């Protein structure tokens, strides 16, 4: 993967917002599809009123619920976070290249990206406290602070950091995450506080711990570096020039996807009941495989964008792209819809809800975000949270 030296032309300062004519279709389609994965992966956290087995799966499920969970664990679980991290690194590279092209020096670029990362941490912490304990914005924002070091490195240096951070993650990070993700243990003691007060406390604690731990174990660093390298290689921006590589990565990614997650998926189906130690090893396998599978999915979306290029930003690809352009808004909108409706502290519709119904609810929520994004797109408006983050990152708009 190689890149040409940054071209420094135009006035220094923050670049203007990327117009539709300048945007690449593939990254936006990938983000739009990824948000369906995120909705499916996040919805179980909003369910309540049921017990959990030794593998942290809800008890009292029907046969259809077990089958639904099997497929979710097979092709979705532990896949959305790697996809998000790779595309996050890709987005950092896009921002940096645009600022370099306008004459900003590396120090100035890092300053802007640092401010944006801190605001993502703040957005994520508020999201975790107010709506969804499993927020991912804060850990990505913290990882973005580390990624500032990589923005201006050479391709050779990036490759060294990719392999070094991957080795560290495999030996240190993934064992820690597998242990933290395991089921079992004693159920939490019944609280005398109002449910939403418990949620506020849990959100603050979990967000803080997850953000710190994810940085210490370098959970997202190799993936962010991979996103930087994808931008330099042009795989996503110009899929037509890299079809053999994209096809190879997609096919191998899907093979790794299924093989690595099959053991955990079998526990979800109820046909395999391993010991705690064996289940932790299976979790390690599915988390590790999910990182390469995430790359495979992104390459698959790039191939899809190439195949649908004749449609442009119309029809189904246009709808997916509209969501991708407003990925921050649509991600937060999922929680704004699902959390109040499903949780115990809200309307409580998630009480004793089976997995099949929950995944159907998540898919419907994603479709609502698609409709919102398409409406905003037709009105020529950006997502409100994208506008807010840009304003906080660059400051008030100048004439």
C-alpha positions in Angstrom: 0.0 0.0 0.0 1.6 3.2 -1.1 0.6 6.9 -1.2 1.8 9.9 -3.1 3.2 12.8 -1.0 0.6 15.2 0.3 -0.1 18.1 -2.1 -0.1 21.3 -0.2 -2.2 23.8 -2.2 -5.0 26.2 -1.3 -5.5 28.4 1.7 -4.5 27.1 5.1 -7.2 26.4 7.6 -10.1 24.0 8.1 -11.3 22.4 4.9 -15.0 23.0 3.8 -17.5 20.2 4.4 -17.2 17.5 1.7 -19.9 17.9 -0.9 -21.8 15.0 -2.3 -20.0 15.3 -5.6 -16.7 14.8 -3.8 -17.8 11.9 -1.6 -16.8 8.3 -2.5 -19.8 6.0 -2.6 -18.2 2.9 -1.1 -17.3 4.3 2.3 -20.8 5.7 2.8 -22.5 2.5 1.7 -20.2 0.6 4.1 -21.1 2.9 7.0 -24.8 2.6 6.2 -24.7 -1.2 6.2 -22.5 -1.3 9.3 -25.1 0.6 11.3 -27.6 -2.3 10.7 -25.0 -4.6 12.2 -24.6 -2.2 15.2 -28.4 -2.1 15.8 -28.6 -5.9 15.8 -25.5 -6.3 18.0 -26.7 -3.6 20.5 -30.4 -4.5 21.0 -29.9 -7.4 23.4 -28.4 -4.9 25.9 -31.8 -3.2 26.2 -33.7 -6.4 27.1 -34.6 -7.1 30.7 -36.6 -9.3 33.0 -34.9 -12.6 32.0 -32.2 -14.7 33.6 -28.9 -15.4 31.9 -27.1 -18.7 31.4 -23.4 -19.5 31.8 -22.7 -17.9 28.4 -24.5 -14.6 29.1 -27.5 -15.6 26.8 -31.0 -14.8 28.0 -32.9 -17.8 29.3 -36.5 -18.7 28.5 -36.0 -18.5 24.7 -38.0 -20.3 22.1 -36.5 -22.5 19.3 -36.9 -19.6 16.9 -35.1 -17.3 19.3 -32.2 -19.7 19.5 -31.9 -19.9 15.8 -32.1 -16.1 15.5 -29.3 -15.7 18.1 -27.3 -18.4 16.3 -27.2 -16.4 13.1 -26.5 -13.1 14.9 -23.6 -14.7 16.7 -22.4 -16.3 13.5 -22.2 -13.2 11.3 -22.9 -10.1 13.3 -21.5 -10.3 16.9 -18.0 -8.8 17.3 -18.1 -7.7 13.7 -19.6 -4.2 13.9 -16.9 -2.8 16.2 -14.0 -3.8 13.9 -15.9 -2.4 10.9 -16.5 0.9 12.8 -12.8 1.1 13.9 -11.5 0.5 10.4 -13.8 3.1 8.9 -13.0 5.5 11.8 -9.3 5.2 10.8 -10.2 5.8 7.2 -12.1 8.9 8.2 -9.2 10.2 10.2 -7.0 9.8 7.1 -9.5 11.6 4.9 -9.6 14.5 7.3 -5.8 14.7 7.6 -5.2 14.6 3.9 -7.7 17.4 3.3 -6.1 19.6 5.9 -2.6 18.8 4.6 -3.8 19.7 1.1 -4.8 23.2 2.4 -1.4 23.8 3.8 -1.8 22.9 7.5 1.4 21.6 9.1 1.4 18.3 11.0 1.1 20.1 14.3 -2.0 21.9 13.2 -3.5 18.7 11.8 -2.9 16.9 15.0 -4.4 19.7 17.0 -7.7 19.6 15.1 -7.9 15.8 15.2 -7.1 15.9 19.0 -9.9 18.3 19.6 -12.3 16.1 17.6 -11.2 13.0 19.5 -11.8 14.6 22.8 -15.3 15.7 21.7 -16.1 12.1 20.6 -15.1 10.9 24.1 -17.5 13.5 25.5 -20.3 12.5 23.1 -19.7 8.8 24.0 -19.6 9.4 27.7 -22.9 11.3 27.6 -24.4 8.6 25.3 -23.4 5.8 27.8 -24.7 7.7 30.8 -28.0 8.9 29.3 -29.0 6.1 26.9 -26.7 3.1 26.2 -24.1 1.6 28.5 -22.4 -0.2 25.6 -21.4 3.0 23.8 -18.4 2.8 21.4 -17.8 6.5 20.6 -15.8 7.2 23.8 -13.4 4.2 23.2 -12.9 5.3 19.6 -12.3 8.9 20.5 -9.6 7.8 23.0 -8.1 5.5 20.4 -8.1 8.5 18.0 -5.9 10.4 20.5 -3.4 7.6 20.1 -3.8 7.5 16.3 -2.6 11.1 16.1 0.9 9.6 16.2 0.3 7.6 13.0 -1.2 10.2 10.7 2.0 11.5 9.1 4.1 8.3 9.3 5.4 6.6 6.1 3.8 3.5 4.7 6.8 1.4 5.9 6.4 2.7 9.5 2.7 2.1 9.4 3.2 -1.5 8.4 5.6 -2.0 11.3 3.1 -0.5 13.8 0.3 -2.6 12.3 2.2 -5.8 12.9 3.6 -4.7 16.3 0.2 -3.5 17.7 -1.5 -6.7 16.3 1.0 -8.9 18.1 0.5 -6.9 21.4 -3.3 -7.2 20.9 -3.2 -10.9 20.3 -1.0 -11.6 23.3 -2.4 -9.1 25.8 -5.5 -7.3 24.6 -7.7 -10.2 23.3 -7.2 -12.4 26.3 -8.4 -9.6 28.5 -11.4 -8.8 26.3 -12.3 -12.5 26.1 -12.3 -12.7 29.9 -14.4 -9.5 30.3 -16.9 -10.8 27.7 -17.4 -14.2 29.2 -20.7 -15.2 30.9 -21.4 -16.8 34.2 -20.9 -15.2 37.6 -23.4 -14.2 40.2 -26.4 -12.1 39.1 -26.2 -8.5 40.4 -27.9 -7.8 43.7 -31.3 -6.2 43.5 -31.1 -2.5 43.8 -33.4 -0.2 45.8 -32.7 2.8 43.5 -34.9 3.8 40.6 -33.9 1.9 37.4 -32.7 5.1 35.6 -30.5 6.1 38.5 -28.8 2.6 38.3 -28.5 3.2 34.6 -26.8 6.6 35.1 -24.3 5.0 37.5 -23.6 2.0 35.4 -23.2 4.1 32.3 -20.6 6.4 33.9 -18.6 3.4 35.4 -18.7 1.2 32.3 -17.9 3.9 29.9 -14.9 5.0 31.9 -13.5 1.5 32.4 -14.1 0.4 28.8 -12.5 3.5 27.4 -9.4 3.2 29.6 -9.1 -0.6 29.1 -9.5 -0.4 25.3 -6.6 2.0 25.1 -4.4 0.0 27.5 -4.9 -3.2 25.5 -4.7 -1.4 22.1 -8.1 -2.9 21.2 -8.7 -0.7 18.2 -5.2 0.5 17.3 -4.4 -2.1 14.6 -7.8 -1.6 13.0 -7.4 2.2 12.9 -4.0 1.8 11.3 -5.6 -0.6 8.8 -8.1 2.2 8.0 -5.3 4.7 7.4 -3.6 2.2 5.1 -6.9 1.5 3.2 -7.2 5.2 2.5 -3.7 5.4 1.2 -4.1 2.4 -1.0 -7.4 3.6 -2.4 -9.2 0.4 -2.0 -12.4 2.0 -0.8 -12.2 5.3 -2.6 -11.5 3.6 -6.0 -12.7 0.0 -5.8 -12.7 -0.3 -9.6 -8.8 -0.2 -9.5 -8.5 -2.9 -6.8 -11.1 -5.5 -7.6 -8.9 -8.6 -7.3 -7.6 -7.5 -3.9 -11.1 -6.6 -2.7 -12.5 -10.0 -3.8 -9.7 -11.9 -2.2 -10.1 -10.0 1.1 -13.9 -10.4 1.0 -13.9 -14.2 0.4 -11.2 -14.9 2.9 -12.8 -12.6 5.4 -16.2 -14.4 5.1 -14.4 -17.7 5.6 -12.7 -16.5 8.7 -15.9 -14.9 9.8 -17.9 -18.1 9.9 -15.1 -20.4 11.1 -14.1 -18.2 14.0 -17.6 -17.5 15.3 -19.1 -21.0 14.8 -18.1 -22.3 18.3 -19.8 -19.4 20.1 -22.8 -19.5 17.7 -23.3 -23.2 18.7 -23.6 -22.3 22.3 -26.2 -19.7 21.3 -28.1 -22.5 19.5 -27.9 -24.6 22.6 -26.2 -27.6 21.0 -22.8 -27.2 22.7 -22.2 -26.5 26.4 -18.4 -26.0 26.9 -16.7 -25.4 30.2 -15.9 -21.8 31.2 -12.3 -22.0 30.1 -13.2 -23.5 26.7 -15.9 -20.9 26.2 -13.4 -18.1 27.0 -11.1 -19.6 24.3 -14.0 -19.6 21.9 -14.7 -15.9 22.7 -11.0 -15.2 22.0 -11.3 -16.9 18.6 -14.5 -15.0 17.6 -13.1 -11.6 18.7 -9.8 -12.2 16.8 -11.6 -13.5 13.7 -14.1 -10.7 13.8 -11.3 -8.2 13.2 -10.3 -9.7 9.9 -14.0 -10.4 9.2 -14.7 -6.7 9.7 -12.2 -5.9 6.9 -13.8 -8.5 4.7 -17.3 -6.9 5.2 -15.9 -3.5 4.3 -14.3 -4.9 1.1 -17.6 -6.6 0.4 -19.4 -3.2 0.7 -16.8 -1.7 -1.6 -17.5 -4.4 -4.2 -21.2 -3.7 -3.8 -20.7 0.0 -4.4 -18.7 -0.8 -7.5 -21.5 -3.1 -8.8 -24.2 -0.5 -8.1 -22.1 2.5 -9.4 -24.6 3.0 -12.2 -27.3 4.0 -9.7 -25.1 6.7 -8.2 -26.8 8.1 -5.0 -30.2 6.9 -6.0 -32.4 4.0 -4.9 -31.1 1.5 -2.3 -27.4 2.5 -2.7 -28.4 6.1 -2.3 -30.4 5.3 0.9 -27.4 3.4 2.4 -25.1 6.3 1.4 -27.4 8.8 3.0 -27.2 6.9 6.3 -23.4 6.6 5.9 -23.1 10.4 5.4 -24.9 10.8 8.7 -23.5 7.8 10.6 -23.0 9.7 13.9 -26.5 11.0 13.9 -28.0 7.6 12.9 -25.9 5.7 15.4 -27.1 8.0 18.3 -30.7 7.9 16.8 -30.7 4.1 17.3 -30.3 4.5 21.0 -32.7 7.5 21.1 -35.4 5.1 19.7 -34.5 1.7 21.3 -33.4 2.7 24.8 -36.6 4.5 26.0 -38.9 2.0 24.4 -37.3 -1.2 25.5 -35.5 -0.7 28.8 -36.8 -1.1 32.3 -36.3 2.6 33.0 -38.3 3.5 29.8 -41.5 2.1 28.5 -40.3 -1.4 29.3 -41.2 -3.1 26.0 -38.1 -5.2 26.2 -39.3 -7.2 29.2 -39.1 -10.9 28.4 -38.7 -10.1 24.7 -37.1 -13.0 22.8 -34.1 -12.6 20.5 -36.1 -12.9 17.3 -38.5 -10.1 18.3 -35.5 -8.0 19.5 -33.6 -8.4 16.2 -36.8 -7.5 14.3 -37.2 -4.4 16.5 -33.5 -3.5 15.8 -34.0 -3.9 12.0 -37.1 -1.7 12.1 -35.2 0.9 14.1 -32.4 0.9 11.5 -35.1 1.4 8.7 -36.4 4.4 10.6 -32.9 5.9 10.6 -32.7 5.2 6.9 -35.9 7.2 6.3 -34.7 10.0 8.4 -31.3 10.1 6.6 -33.0 10.0 3.2 -35.4 12.9 4.2 -32.4 15.0 5.4 -30.6 14.1 2.2 -33.5 15.3 0.0 -33.7 18.5 2.0 -29.9 19.1 1.5 -29.2 19.0 5.2 -26.4 17.2 7.1 -27.0 15.2 10.2 -27.4 17.4 13.3 -24.7 15.6 15.3 -22.3 15.9 12.4 -22.9 19.6 12.2 -22.4 19.9 16.0 -19.2 17.9 16.0 -17.8 19.9 13.1 -18.6 23.2 14.9 -17.0 22.0 18.1 -13.9 20.7 16.2 -13.2 23.7 13.9 -15.0 26.5 15.7 -17.7 28.9 14.4 -18.0 29.0 10.6 -16.1 31.9 9.1 -17.2 34.0 6.1 
